[in-house]
Amino acid sequence: MAEITKDMTIGEILRTNPDVAPILMNAGMHCLGCPSAQGETLAEAAMVHGLDADALMSEIAKLS
């Protein structure tokens, strides 16, 4: 599996590994299919939602 980074857009992450969707949904990122998700990085989305991007990355890393 390709490496996922917090500098990837939400869209890129979901194309790389769709199994990440439940992690993001559980964190409160419910608009995974919206246009913003195609251009917003995980780090940016985490900031907007008041989340810790590194904590999200830790959860995502558990998938591999």
Rosetta constraint file for C-alpha pairs under 8 A:
AtomPair CA 1 CA 16 HARMONIC 7.61 0.50
AtomPair CA 1 CA 17 HARMONIC 7.86 0.50
AtomPair CA 1 CA 64 HARMONIC 7.64 0.50
AtomPair CA 2 CA 16 HARMONIC 6.65 0.50
AtomPair CA 4 CA 8 HARMONIC 6.99 0.50
AtomPair CA 4 CA 13 HARMONIC 6.37 0.50
AtomPair CA 4 CA 16 HARMONIC 7.62 0.50
AtomPair CA 5 CA 42 HARMONIC 7.88 0.50
AtomPair CA 5 CA 57 HARMONIC 7.44 0.50
AtomPair CA 6 CA 41 HARMONIC 6.48 0.50
AtomPair CA 6 CA 42 HARMONIC 4.81 0.50
AtomPair CA 6 CA 43 HARMONIC 5.19 0.50
AtomPair CA 6 CA 53 HARMONIC 6.81 0.50
AtomPair CA 6 CA 54 HARMONIC 7.89 0.50
AtomPair CA 6 CA 57 HARMONIC 6.96 0.50
AtomPair CA 7 CA 41 HARMONIC 5.34 0.50
AtomPair CA 7 CA 42 HARMONIC 6.19 0.50
AtomPair CA 7 CA 43 HARMONIC 6.27 0.50
AtomPair CA 8 CA 12 HARMONIC 6.05 0.50
AtomPair CA 8 CA 13 HARMONIC 6.35 0.50
AtomPair CA 8 CA 41 HARMONIC 5.10 0.50
AtomPair CA 8 CA 42 HARMONIC 6.23 0.50
AtomPair CA 9 CA 13 HARMONIC 6.26 0.50
AtomPair CA 9 CA 37 HARMONIC 6.66 0.50
AtomPair CA 9 CA 38 HARMONIC 6.12 0.50
AtomPair CA 9 CA 39 HARMONIC 5.77 0.50
AtomPair CA 9 CA 40 HARMONIC 5.07 0.50
AtomPair CA 9 CA 41 HARMONIC 3.77 0.50
AtomPair CA 9 CA 42 HARMONIC 5.82 0.50
AtomPair CA 10 CA 14 HARMONIC 6.20 0.50
AtomPair CA 10 CA 32 HARMONIC 7.12 0.50
AtomPair CA 10 CA 37 HARMONIC 5.03 0.50
AtomPair CA 10 CA 38 HARMONIC 6.13 0.50
AtomPair CA 10 CA 39 HARMONIC 7.46 0.50
AtomPair CA 10 CA 40 HARMONIC 6.28 0.50
AtomPair CA 10 CA 41 HARMONIC 5.76 0.50
AtomPair CA 10 CA 42 HARMONIC 5.73 0.50
AtomPair CA 11 CA 15 HARMONIC 6.19 0.50
AtomPair CA 11 CA 32 HARMONIC 7.61 0.50
AtomPair CA 11 CA 33 HARMONIC 7.83 0.50
AtomPair CA 11 CA 37 HARMONIC 5.57 0.50
AtomPair CA 11 CA 38 HARMONIC 4.64 0.50
AtomPair CA 11 CA 39 HARMONIC 7.42 0.50
AtomPair CA 12 CA 16 HARMONIC 6.06 0.50
AtomPair CA 12 CA 38 HARMONIC 7.39 0.50
AtomPair CA 13 CA 17 HARMONIC 6.07 0.50
AtomPair CA 13 CA 18 HARMONIC 7.49 0.50
AtomPair CA 13 CA 20 HARMONIC 7.44 0.50
AtomPair CA 14 CA 18 HARMONIC 4.53 0.50
AtomPair CA 14 CA 19 HARMONIC 7.48 0.50
AtomPair CA 14 CA 20 HARMONIC 6.42 0.50
AtomPair CA 14 CA 21 HARMONIC 6.65 0.50
AtomPair CA 19 CA 23 HARMONIC 7.93 0.50
AtomPair CA 19 CA 63 HARMONIC 7.76 0.50
AtomPair CA 20 CA 24 HARMONIC 6.50 0.50
AtomPair CA 20 CA 60 HARMONIC 6.33 0.50
AtomPair CA 20 CA 63 HARMONIC 7.86 0.50
AtomPair CA 21 CA 25 HARMONIC 6.04 0.50
AtomPair CA 21 CA 32 HARMONIC 7.56 0.50
AtomPair CA 22 CA 26 HARMONIC 5.92 0.50
AtomPair CA 23 CA 27 HARMONIC 6.27 0.50
AtomPair CA 23 CA 56 HARMONIC 7.70 0.50
AtomPair CA 23 CA 59 HARMONIC 7.13 0.50
AtomPair CA 23 CA 60 HARMONIC 7.15 0.50
AtomPair CA 24 CA 28 HARMONIC 6.53 0.50
AtomPair CA 24 CA 29 HARMONIC 5.31 0.50
AtomPair CA 24 CA 30 HARMONIC 7.43 0.50
AtomPair CA 24 CA 56 HARMONIC 7.77 0.50
AtomPair CA 25 CA 29 HARMONIC 4.91 0.50
AtomPair CA 25 CA 30 HARMONIC 5.17 0.50
AtomPair CA 25 CA 32 HARMONIC 7.91 0.50
AtomPair CA 27 CA 51 HARMONIC 7.78 0.50
AtomPair CA 28 CA 49 HARMONIC 7.44 0.50
AtomPair CA 29 CA 45 HARMONIC 7.94 0.50
AtomPair CA 29 CA 49 HARMONIC 7.35 0.50
AtomPair CA 31 CA 37 HARMONIC 7.30 0.50
AtomPair CA 32 CA 37 HARMONIC 5.71 0.50
AtomPair CA 33 CA 37 HARMONIC 6.32 0.50
AtomPair CA 33 CA 38 HARMONIC 7.86 0.50
AtomPair CA 34 CA 38 HARMONIC 7.36 0.50
AtomPair CA 35 CA 39 HARMONIC 7.18 0.50
AtomPair CA 36 CA 40 HARMONIC 5.69 0.50
AtomPair CA 37 CA 41 HARMONIC 7.65 0.50
AtomPair CA 40 CA 44 HARMONIC 6.01 0.50
AtomPair CA 40 CA 45 HARMONIC 6.20 0.50
AtomPair CA 41 CA 45 HARMONIC 6.11 0.50
AtomPair CA 42 CA 46 HARMONIC 5.97 0.50
AtomPair CA 42 CA 53 HARMONIC 6.84 0.50
AtomPair CA 43 CA 47 HARMONIC 6.26 0.50
AtomPair CA 43 CA 53 HARMONIC 5.41 0.50
AtomPair CA 44 CA 48 HARMONIC 6.27 0.50
AtomPair CA 45 CA 49 HARMONIC 6.15 0.50
AtomPair CA 46 CA 50 HARMONIC 5.91 0.50
AtomPair CA 46 CA 51 HARMONIC 4.64 0.50
AtomPair CA 46 CA 52 HARMONIC 6.12 0.50
AtomPair CA 46 CA 53 HARMONIC 5.45 0.50
AtomPair CA 47 CA 51 HARMONIC 5.90 0.50
AtomPair CA 47 CA 52 HARMONIC 7.33 0.50
AtomPair CA 47 CA 53 HARMONIC 7.56 0.50
AtomPair CA 51 CA 56 HARMONIC 7.97 0.50
AtomPair CA 52 CA 56 HARMONIC 6.49 0.50
AtomPair CA 53 CA 57 HARMONIC 6.17 0.50
AtomPair CA 54 CA 58 HARMONIC 6.21 0.50
AtomPair CA 55 CA 59 HARMONIC 6.48 0.50
AtomPair CA 56 CA 60 HARMONIC 6.20 0.50
AtomPair CA 57 CA 61 HARMONIC 5.98 0.50
AtomPair CA 58 CA 62 HARMONIC 6.65 0.50
AtomPair CA 59 CA 63 HARMONIC 7.43 0.50
AtomPair CA 60 CA 64 HARMONIC 7.82 0.50
